[in-house]
Amino acid sequence: MKKLWILGDSWLCPWDSVLAKGHKEYVMRYQPKLHISNILKDKLECNEVINLAKSGNCNYSILESLCKNINKITKDDIIVIGWSEITRWRNLSVNSNHWTTVGINFNHSDATKSFIEQECINRDSHLTADELNNWILLIEKLLPNQVMHWTPFQHMISKWRHLNIQTPNFKIERINHITNIRDSHPTEKSHIKISEWLLSVKSKKII
């Protein structure tokens, strides 16, 4: 039985799992049905989708979710990893009971905000880009020809061109582009277009 594994952040979460208030408003108002996960499932003829994407995920959490499930992945499975921004990271200082993802656009207490914001800025570096490339190299060795690596964060690829990740070669339509809702996640139309792009990239064996 061929499974489709989805790993990433809010860009790949099921419609009803994204935490952003604006996104919830979009889902309630427009009730989108088509999603990257169910489109790829049908097109790639997979029997099941296992969506491990989580709203707010950093790349460390995305990699860990792959590690936790590596023994469940078979040679016939397909894995789609939507890598997040390299400026995101996680720590135990915000809440010592679990990992907390931190980033420039997230809300943090005044006690930690200055340090966190500076660290996020510093992480926009070739060191973190190289770190992500090394993870991808390891994943490709473990799961050859099974993984599609991509990111919706096109500015990241524009700056760090050596990153071994694909990004759509078109402007991604976002919710705030076509509605008055304050949310920058992709519309249902974008899910369709990104899925078509991922399939074309896979068929060319670029990934």
C-alpha positions as CSV (number, residue, x, y, z in Angstrom):
1,M,0.0,0.0,0.0
2,K,1.6,3.2,-1.2
3,K,1.3,6.1,1.3
4,L,1.8,9.9,0.8
5,W,3.6,11.5,3.7
6,I,3.3,15.3,4.1
7,L,5.7,17.2,6.3
8,G,5.9,20.9,6.8
9,D,4.4,23.9,8.5
10,S,1.1,25.7,8.1
11,W,1.4,25.8,4.3
12,L,0.8,22.1,4.2
13,C,-1.5,21.7,7.2
14,P,-5.1,20.4,6.5
15,W,-7.4,23.4,6.0
16,D,-8.9,23.1,9.5
17,S,-5.6,22.8,11.3
18,V,-3.9,26.1,10.6
19,L,-3.9,28.3,13.8
20,A,-3.9,31.7,12.2
21,K,-7.2,33.6,12.9
22,G,-7.4,35.0,9.3
23,H,-6.9,31.5,7.8
24,K,-9.7,30.1,9.9
25,E,-11.9,33.0,8.6
26,Y,-11.0,32.1,5.0
27,V,-11.9,28.4,5.6
28,M,-15.2,29.2,7.2
29,R,-16.2,31.7,4.6
30,Y,-15.0,29.9,1.4
31,Q,-15.0,26.3,2.6
32,P,-12.1,25.1,0.3
33,K,-11.9,21.4,-0.5
34,L,-8.9,20.9,-2.7
35,H,-5.6,20.7,-0.9
36,I,-2.1,19.7,-2.0
37,S,-2.4,16.5,0.0
38,N,-5.5,15.2,-1.6
39,I,-4.6,16.4,-5.1
40,L,-1.2,14.6,-4.9
41,K,-2.8,11.5,-3.4
42,D,-5.1,11.1,-6.4
43,K,-2.5,12.1,-9.0
44,L,0.2,9.9,-7.6
45,E,-2.2,7.0,-6.9
46,C,-1.5,6.7,-3.2
47,N,-3.8,4.7,-0.9
48,E,-3.4,6.9,2.1
49,V,-2.2,10.4,3.2
50,I,-0.4,10.9,6.4
51,N,-0.2,14.6,7.0
52,L,2.3,15.5,9.8
53,A,2.5,19.2,8.9
54,K,2.0,21.5,11.9
55,S,1.2,25.2,12.0
56,G,4.3,27.2,13.0
57,N,6.7,24.3,12.5
58,C,10.4,25.1,12.2
59,N,12.8,23.0,10.1
60,Y,14.1,21.2,13.3
61,S,10.5,20.0,14.1
62,I,10.0,19.0,10.5
63,L,13.1,16.9,10.5
64,E,12.3,15.4,13.8
65,S,8.8,14.3,12.6
66,L,10.6,12.5,9.7
67,C,13.0,10.8,12.1
68,K,10.1,9.7,14.4
69,N,8.4,8.0,11.4
70,I,11.3,6.8,9.3
71,N,10.7,3.1,10.3
72,K,7.1,3.3,9.1
73,I,8.0,4.6,5.6
74,T,8.3,1.9,2.9
75,K,10.2,1.9,-0.3
76,D,7.0,2.6,-2.3
77,D,5.9,5.6,-0.3
78,I,6.3,9.2,-1.5
79,I,7.3,12.0,0.9
80,V,6.6,15.7,0.4
81,I,8.6,18.0,2.6
82,G,7.7,21.7,2.6
83,W,10.7,23.2,4.3
84,S,10.1,26.4,6.4
85,E,12.1,29.6,6.8
86,I,15.7,29.1,8.1
87,T,15.1,32.1,10.4
88,R,12.8,29.9,12.5
89,W,14.2,27.8,15.3
90,R,13.0,26.3,18.6
91,N,14.0,26.4,22.2
92,L,13.1,25.3,25.7
93,S,13.4,28.7,27.3
94,V,9.9,29.9,26.4
95,N,8.3,26.8,27.8
96,S,10.5,24.1,29.4
97,N,7.9,21.4,29.1
98,H,8.1,21.2,25.3
99,W,9.8,22.7,22.2
100,T,8.6,26.1,21.3
101,T,9.1,27.4,17.7
102,V,10.2,31.0,17.6
103,G,10.4,33.5,14.8
104,I,10.4,37.1,14.0
105,N,6.7,37.1,13.1
106,F,5.6,35.2,16.2
107,N,4.5,36.7,19.5
108,H,6.9,36.5,22.4
109,S,7.0,37.9,25.9
110,D,9.0,41.1,26.5
111,A,11.5,39.2,28.6
112,T,12.7,37.2,25.6
113,K,11.7,39.2,22.6
114,S,14.9,41.1,22.1
115,F,17.1,38.0,22.2
116,I,14.8,35.9,20.1
117,E,14.4,38.6,17.4
118,Q,18.2,39.0,17.2
119,E,18.8,35.3,16.9
120,C,16.2,35.0,14.2
121,I,18.0,37.8,12.2
122,N,21.3,36.1,12.8
123,R,20.0,32.8,11.5
124,D,19.5,34.3,8.0
125,S,22.9,33.0,7.3
126,H,24.8,30.7,5.0
127,L,25.5,28.5,8.0
128,T,21.8,27.7,8.5
129,A,21.4,27.3,4.7
130,D,24.3,24.8,4.7
131,E,22.8,23.0,7.7
132,L,19.5,22.5,5.8
133,N,21.4,21.3,2.7
134,N,23.2,18.7,4.8
135,W,19.9,17.4,6.2
136,I,18.6,17.1,2.6
137,L,21.7,15.2,1.6
138,L,21.2,12.7,4.4
139,I,17.5,12.3,3.6
140,E,18.3,11.6,0.0
141,K,20.7,8.9,1.0
142,L,18.2,7.3,3.3
143,L,15.2,7.7,1.0
144,P,16.5,7.9,-2.6
145,N,14.0,9.1,-5.2
146,Q,11.1,9.2,-2.7
147,V,11.2,12.8,-1.4
148,M,10.0,16.0,-2.9
149,H,11.8,18.9,-1.2
150,W,10.3,22.3,-1.7
151,T,9.5,25.6,0.1
152,P,6.9,28.3,-0.4
153,F,9.3,30.9,1.0
154,Q,10.6,32.2,-2.3
155,H,12.6,35.0,-0.8
156,M,14.8,32.4,1.0
157,I,15.7,30.7,-2.3
158,S,16.3,34.1,-4.0
159,K,18.9,34.9,-1.3
160,W,20.5,31.5,-0.7
161,R,20.6,30.2,-4.3
162,H,22.7,27.2,-3.3
163,L,19.9,25.7,-1.3
164,N,19.0,22.3,-2.7
165,I,15.3,23.0,-2.6
166,Q,12.7,23.8,-5.3
167,T,10.3,26.7,-5.1
168,P,7.4,27.6,-7.4
169,N,8.5,29.6,-10.5
170,F,5.4,31.7,-10.3
171,K,3.8,34.2,-7.9
172,I,1.8,32.4,-5.3
173,E,-1.7,33.7,-4.8
174,R,-2.3,34.3,-1.1
175,I,-5.6,34.8,0.8
176,N,-4.9,38.5,1.3
177,H,-4.4,39.0,-2.4
178,I,-8.0,38.2,-3.3
179,T,-9.9,38.9,-0.1
180,N,-10.0,41.5,2.7
181,I,-8.8,38.8,5.2
182,R,-5.4,39.4,6.8
183,D,-3.7,36.1,6.0
184,S,-0.8,35.3,3.8
185,H,-1.4,31.6,3.4
186,P,-2.2,30.1,0.0
187,T,-5.6,30.1,-1.5
188,E,-7.3,26.9,-2.8
189,K,-6.3,28.0,-6.3
190,S,-2.7,28.1,-5.1
191,H,-2.9,24.6,-3.7
192,I,-4.0,23.4,-7.2
193,K,-1.3,25.3,-9.0
194,I,1.5,24.3,-6.5
195,S,0.4,20.6,-6.8
196,E,0.6,20.8,-10.6
197,W,4.0,22.4,-10.3
198,L,5.2,19.7,-7.9
199,L,4.0,17.0,-10.2
200,S,5.8,18.6,-13.2
201,V,9.0,18.9,-11.2
202,K,8.8,15.2,-10.1
203,S,8.2,14.1,-13.6
204,K,11.4,15.8,-14.7
205,K,13.3,14.1,-11.9
206,I,14.7,17.4,-10.7
207,I,13.9,16.7,-7.1
